[in-house]
Amino acid sequence: MMETRRMNLIQHMARRFSLRQIVFFLLLAFFLTSILFPFYWMVSSSFKTQVEIGGRQPVYIPSALRLDAYRELFDPSHPSFQNFSVNILNSLKVSIPTALIAVVLSVLGAYAIARLKFKGKNVLLNGVLMVYLLPGVLLIIPLFSMLANIGDRLGFNVQDNLGVLIVTYLAQTLPVAMYMLTNYFRTIPDEIEQAALIDGCSRLGVIWRVTLPLAIPALVSVFIYTFMIAWNEFLYALVFLNSRDLFTMPIKVNTIFNDPSPRPHVVMAASTIMTIPVVVLFLALEKYLEEGLTAGGVKG
């Protein structure tokens, strides 16, 4: 009886869908599972006990929604209180200014490359992109040395300084942000800006009143991209921050992970909290993000 039902189901699917559609749906299900399952495992593991996480048999669904890991992160009465809210605040203090400054500076630089005529313009743009192609680990020592020399002359310390960390993040995010916006500005018709100039607008007025409203999708894309890099960055924060009170979230997660008494459910809870804001930001601004990336990826 069961085999008959299975045969009827297979025959029904064969009549309803073509072989190409069935293969497409199978591949789509495979890729969605590959993408979503790690996220599900992270979230579900934050509610598990250490026995459920460390057992030989994998536990896909926790036996109960335990909040012990989240209490350890946020509850001051917990014996192993981690004060994770301070780390969230530190990450916000670094990520939001980095994204805002990167948008402002990349707008000015990208507009100059896209609209103004000067010698070496293409060389400048390609040189900016070449900087982004270099691995961040190659830049960390020159950046640290340069900022340390500047700090000695101006009287500030590069260690445990969130402002200095923002500067290092800008060195990583500005090149690609400028490249993205340059290609997007080239898709905006030059005639619109010329008409505004004829009507009496200054160049900055044209940028503020004409170019920026038309470039909102690209600006949102650049903001999310730079915010995400600063939010998740680990290496530079590890080098420049020594004080536990100034640790960003990636450093704090690494500290919990390397604790002598392993608590993987706490690591998963902290990772979940770190991931959710970026996911929400992507979903909320998905329309602008898609339009900005596709338009900015076409060279004008």
Summary of the structure (lengths in Angstrom):
residues: 300
radius of gyration: 25.0
end to end distance: 63.1
largest distance: 85.3
contacts: 848
relative contact order: 0.13
helix: 77%
strand: 0%
